[in-house]
Amino acid sequence: MIASGERLQLISRDGNLMWQSDVLGIDGVIVDDVDSALIRGRGEWDPPGGWKPFAVCVKTGQTV
């Protein structure tokens, strides 16, 4: 899994893009927790300090 400044991406072991999330922030994405169903974290929308929580499906990358 890769967290960029705006979204998450899941890359397979052989280097293929499995999924890419919607935009989760504009100036940083932090992953706080991953379980078998969800990736939970925070995206910064209003720098500095304007973090908002998100949850993304582990299998699809869709925001829930």
Sequence and secondary structure as in RCSB ss.txt:
>XXXX:A:sequence
MIASGERLQLISRDGNLMWQSDVLGIDGVIVDDVDSALIRGRGEWDPPGGWKPFAVCVKTGQTV
>XXXX:A:secstr
 EE SS EEEE TTS EEEE     SS EEEEEE SSEEEEEEEEETTTEEEEEEEETTT  B 
